[in-house]
Amino acid sequence: MELRTVGRSGLQVSRTGLGTMTWGRDTDEYEARDQFALFLDAGGTVFDTADVYARGAAEELLGTLVAESGVREDVVLVTKAGGRRTSERRFDASRRHLLAALDGSLQRLGTDYVDLWLVHGWDDVTPVEETLATLDHAVATGRARYVGVSNYRPWQLARAATLAGPSAPLVANEVEYSLLARADEADARAAAQAVGAGLLAWSPIGRGVLTGKYRHGTPADSRGASPHLGGFVGEYLTAEHRRVVDAVCTAAEGLGVAPMDVAVAWVRDRPGVSSVLLGSRTAAQLRGALRAEELALPDEIRAALDEVSAPA
């Protein structure tokens, strides 16, 4: 699997990464083990997680698998901190919260450091200078090799990166990016390029909708039917998004591949993208998604998808 650098840093990651949001909740230990082995066999290196995924169970499971396999030096562990599952405040990027979260992540992952530590989202309460000083401290103390952010709007990334010190620059912004999520695409890419950050694209298959499996209803075993993720998927089950899904399915049929392959390949090869993060629930789904590694979209198909999915 091709390796890419993250922004203007020296950190290299596989151009396809494995997300673990469902591990420990919708994905049990046995499926996670199969995914882990399958991804490593395919040449993947980057594993993406967060302290709030399954209330820490995802990190714990990932740490166990890394330790058992003895591959710590061969993989890139990415985790996030700052997320809060409360209605009154979604993100807490204060020094107190972030450092406590980092220590908890290191313990669950069974490691002394993470390769890339991200602030999970913008905090309107905490001064950004405090957040950036905390990231600098994490790097200075060896608990994080690189730092970045997640879900930052373009202006938020630009402001934070401008204020960040040279010892802990922001090397990445992890954002939702797919044919169904292009509203901030131009600005997100421009901001990331300007500050030297790479984009890590989560949900490249549009929360599962770009697989085409929701075209005739919601399968009982899908995320759309899950009590945790039903509303999350439902945002993309609209007539407007259906046009894009139909175009992806038509392209896939013409190429003799799965719609998922087309969706992943489109995001993976967008300028500025360092890695696309696959969040498969099962090993079978991951195996299908990894087929996209063999696909390079023809220019005419890419242009057609660009047009049909262009933001209003």
PAFI-328587 format. One record per residue (C-alpha): z, y, x. Coordinates in steps of 0.25 Angstrom, whole numbers, padded with zeros to 4 digits, always signed. Layout:
! PAFI-328587
ZYX;...
//
This chain:
! PAFI-328587
+0000+0000+0000;-0004+0014+0005;+0007+0022+0011;+0008+0037+0009;+0017+0048+0014;+0026+0056+0004;+0021+0070+0005;+0021+0076+0019;+0033+0067+0023;+0033+0055+0032;+0037+0046+0021;+0027+0035+0017;+0027+0028+0004;+0018+0018-0002;+0008+0025-0012;+0014+0016-0023;+0029+0016-0025;+0038+0007-0034;+0047+0015-0044;+0060+0008-0049;+0064+0016-0061;+0064+0004-0070;+0072-0005-0059;+0085-0010-0064;+0082-0006-0079;+0068-0010-0084;+0065-0018-0071;+0075-0029-0068;+0078-0034-0054;+0068-0045-0054;+0056-0036-0058;+0061-0026-0047;+0061-0036-0037;+0047-0041-0040;+0042-0026-0040;+0049-0023-0027;+0042-0035-0020;+0029-0033-0026;+0029-0018-0022;+0033-0021-0008;+0022-0032-0007;+0012-0022-0011;+0016-0013+0000;+0024-0003-0008;+0035+0005+0000;+0041+0015-0010;+0052+0012-0020;+0056+0023-0030;+0069+0024-0037;+0080+0033-0042;+0095+0033-0043;+0094+0034-0059;+0084+0022-0060;+0092+0012-0069;+0104+0020-0065;+0103+0015-0050;+0099+0001-0053;+0085+0004-0048;+0089+0008-0034;+0099-0003-0033;+0088-0013-0036;+0078-0007-0027;+0089-0006-0016;+0092-0021-0017;+0077-0025-0016;+0075-0017-0004;+0087-0023+0003;+0084-0037-0001;+0069-0035+0004;+0073-0028+0017;+0062-0017+0016;+0071-0005+0016;+0063+0001+0028;+0050-0003+0022;+0051+0004+0008;+0053+0019+0004;+0065+0021-0006;+0063+0033-0015;+0075+0036-0024;+0078+0048-0033;+0091+0056-0036;+0095+0067-0046;+0091+0060-0059;+0102+0060-0070;+0101+0052-0083;+0108+0063-0091;+0103+0072-0102;+0109+0085-0097;+0103+0084-0083;+0092+0075-0078;+0092+0078-0063;+0104+0082-0054;+0099+0086-0040;+0113+0091-0035;+0118+0087-0022;+0129+0079-0028;+0120+0071-0037;+0109+0068-0027;+0118+0064-0016;+0126+0055-0025;+0113+0049-0030;+0107+0047-0016;+0120+0039-0012;+0119+0031-0024;+0104+0028-0022;+0106+0024-0007;+0117+0014-0012;+0109+0008-0023;+0097+0007-0014;+0105+0001-0002;+0099+0010+0008;+0104+0022+0017;+0092+0031+0013;+0081+0032+0004;+0067+0036+0009;+0064+0046-0002;+0075+0053-0010;+0070+0061-0022;+0077+0071-0032;+0074+0065-0045;+0071+0078-0052;+0073+0093-0053;+0087+0098-0055;+0088+0111-0062;+0103+0112-0060;+0104+0110-0045;+0098+0120-0035;+0086+0114-0028;+0092+0118-0015;+0104+0109-0017;+0095+0097-0021;+0086+0099-0008;+0099+0100+0001;+0103+0087-0005;+0090+0081-0001;+0091+0086+0013;+0105+0080+0014;+0100+0067+0010;+0089+0067+0021;+0099+0073+0031;+0109+0061+0029;+0098+0051+0029;+0099+0046+0015;+0085+0050+0011;+0073+0050+0021;+0065+0059+0012;+0067+0067-0001;+0059+0072-0012;+0060+0075-0027;+0055+0068-0040;+0050+0074-0053;+0050+0088-0048;+0040+0098-0054;+0030+0104-0044;+0038+0117-0043;+0051+0110-0042;+0045+0102-0030;+0040+0115-0024;+0053+0122-0025;+0061+0111-0019;+0052+0107-0008;+0051+0122-0004;+0067+0122-0003;+0068+0109+0004;+0072+0109+0019;+0063+0103+0030;+0073+0091+0032;+0071+0086+0018;+0058+0090+0012;+0054+0085-0002;+0043+0074+0001;+0041+0069-0013;+0040+0072-0028;+0041+0060-0037;+0034+0064-0050;+0028+0057-0062;+0013+0056-0059;+0002+0049-0067;-0010+0051-0075;-0001+0054-0087;+0008+0064-0079;+0000+0074-0072;+0006+0087-0078;+0011+0092-0065;+0002+0085-0056;-0006+0096-0049;+0007+0104-0047;+0015+0092-0042;+0005+0088-0032;+0003+0103-0027;+0018+0105-0026;+0020+0091-0019;+0009+0094-0009;+0014+0108-0006;+0028+0104-0002;+0023+0091+0005;+0029+0081-0006;+0022+0068-0010;+0022+0064-0025;+0028+0051-0029;+0022+0047-0043;+0031+0040-0053;+0025+0034-0065;+0010+0034-0061;+0007+0025-0073;+0012+0035-0083;+0025+0028-0086;+0017+0016-0089;+0008+0022-0099;-0004+0022-0089;-0004+0007-0089;-0010+0007-0103;+0000-0002-0109;+0004+0009-0119;-0010+0011-0125;-0007+0002-0137;+0008+0003-0139;+0021+0002-0131;+0023-0012-0125;+0037-0018-0127;+0039-0021-0113;+0034-0007-0108;+0042+0005-0103;+0037+0012-0115;+0046+0003-0123;+0058+0004-0114;+0070+0011-0119;+0071+0018-0106;+0057+0022-0104;+0050+0023-0117;+0051+0038-0119;+0047+0039-0104;+0034+0032-0107;+0032+0037-0121;+0028+0051-0115;+0015+0046-0111;+0011+0038-0123;+0003+0050-0129;-0011+0052-0133;-0013+0062-0122;-0008+0051-0112;-0016+0040-0119;-0029+0047-0114;-0025+0045-0100;-0020+0031-0102;-0034+0027-0108;-0041+0033-0096;-0033+0025-0086;-0035+0012-0094;-0050+0015-0094;-0051+0018-0079;-0043+0005-0077;-0052-0003-0085;-0064+0002-0078;-0058-0001-0064;-0053-0014-0068;-0038-0011-0065;-0026-0008-0074;-0023+0006-0079;-0010+0006-0071;-0018+0005-0058;-0027+0017-0062;-0014+0025-0065;-0007+0022-0052;-0019+0024-0043;-0022+0038-0050;-0008+0043-0046;-0007+0036-0033;-0019+0043-0027;-0016+0057-0032;-0015+0067-0021;+0000+0069-0017;+0005+0056-0022;+0013+0048-0012;+0016+0036-0021;+0015+0032-0035;+0028+0025-0040;+0026+0013-0049;+0037+0010-0059;+0034-0004-0064;+0044-0011-0072;+0039-0025-0068;+0033-0031-0056;+0020-0035-0064;+0019-0020-0068;+0020-0016-0053;+0010-0027-0049;+0000-0020-0058;+0003-0006-0053;+0002-0010-0039;-0013-0014-0041;-0016+0001-0041;-0015+0000-0026;-0028-0006-0026;-0035+0005-0035;-0042+0018-0031;-0047+0025-0043;-0061+0029-0042;-0063+0044-0042;-0070+0045-0056;-0059+0037-0062;-0048+0046-0056;-0056+0059-0060;-0056+0053-0075;-0041+0050-0075;-0038+0064-0069;-0046+0071-0080;-0040+0063-0092;-0026+0064-0087;-0026+0079-0082;-0015+0087-0088;-0018+0097-0099;
//
